[in-house]
Amino acid sequence: MYRSTVVVVLIALAVCVVSVAWSDGHKSVGRAQLYSWIIPGAGQLYVGEGGRAAAFFGGCIVAAAIDDSGVLPLGVNVWAGFDAGKCANKHNDKLRNRGLAVAPIIDIRTQTVGLALATSF
C-alpha cells in the first residue's frame, strides 16, 4: 500500500511539473483543482504559488496526524482544491490585465502636461 501511494504521488507531481514547464502562462482552473484534490498543494504549485502549496501539503499532513478518522485531512484536501481554482483564476486575471496603458505625465519643473505609454507587467 505504501509503495503504490508513493508512486501515485510521484506521478502526479511529475505531471504537475511538466504542465508548469510547458504552459503558455494561462492556467486551467479544472486542472489546478484536480491536481490539488489528488495531492494537496499540487494545484497551487501548478499555478506558481509555492508557499501556498507547501502550506496546504503541510496542513494536510498535520491534519492527518491529529485526526484518526480522516475527516479533517479530507476537509483540508477539498479546501486545497477550491483554493487552487481561485489561485488559477487570479493568475489568469493578472495575465489579462497585463499590457500597455496610456498614463498622464505632469512635469512640475517645466510645467508641462502630456501622455505616455506605460507597461504593466
N, C-alpha and C positions, 0 to 999 in steps of 0.2 A: 504494500500500500504506500509506504513512504517513497519508494523509488518512482512509482507512477506519478505521484503528486509532484515530485521534483522535476520529472520530465515534462509534465504539463506546464508547470511554472516557467521552465526554461524555454519551451516552445513559444508560449505566449509573450514572454519578454523579447524573444528574437523577432517575432512578428511585429511587435511594437517598435523596436529599434529600426527595422527595415522600413516600416511605414514612415518614421520620422526622417530617415535619411533620404528617401525618395519623394518626399512630399513637396508640392509646389507652394506651400505656405498655407493653403486652405486646409482646415482640419474638419473631418467628418464628425458630426455630433454623435451619430449612432455608433461609429467605430470607437470613439473615445469612451462612450458609455459601456460598450461591450467589453473593451479591454479592462475597465475598472471593475466590472462585475465578475470577470474571470480572476483577476488579481487586483486587489485594492491598491489604487495609486498608479496602475499602468496607464490608464486613460489620461491622467494628469501628466504623466511622463511623455505620452504621445503628443500632447498639446504643447509641452515645453515648460511645464510648471514642476520643476524638480523638487522644490521644497514641499509643495502640497502633496506630491507623490509620496515622499518619504513620510510625511505626517500621516497620511491615510494608511500606508502599509504598516507603519509602527503602531498606529492606533488599533488596527485590526489584530495585530499580534498581542498587544496589551489586553484588548477586549477578550481574546481567546484565552489568555492566561487567567483572567479574572472570572469569566463566566463559563462554567462547565456545560451548561445547557446548549450553548451555541447561538442563542438568540441575540446577544449583544454583538458578537462578531458579524452575524448576518446583517444586523442593522447598520453597522459601520460599512459593510460591503455595499449595501444598497445605497447608502448615502454617498459613498465614493463614486458610484456610477452616475447618479444625478449631478453631483458636483463636476464630474468630468465633462458632462454635456454642457453645463453652464460655462466652464472654462473654455471649451471649444467655441461656443457662441461668442464669448468675449474676445477670443483670439481673432475670429473671423470679422468681428466688428472693427477691430483695430486695423485689419487689412483693408477694409472698405473705406475707412476714413483717412487712409494714407494717401498722400499725393501733393499736388500743388494748390495753393490758395493765394488770393490777392490780399495783401496786407497794406494798410495805410502807413506811411512814413512821415513823421513830423520831426524836422530838424530844428531845434530851438536856437542853435547858434546862428544859422543862416536864415532862419525864419521862412523855411520853405516846406511845402507840403507835396507829397507825391504818393504814388502807388508802386509796390514792388511784388514780385512773385516770391512766395515763401513756401518752403517744403516742410511737410510734417511727416517725419519718419520716426 
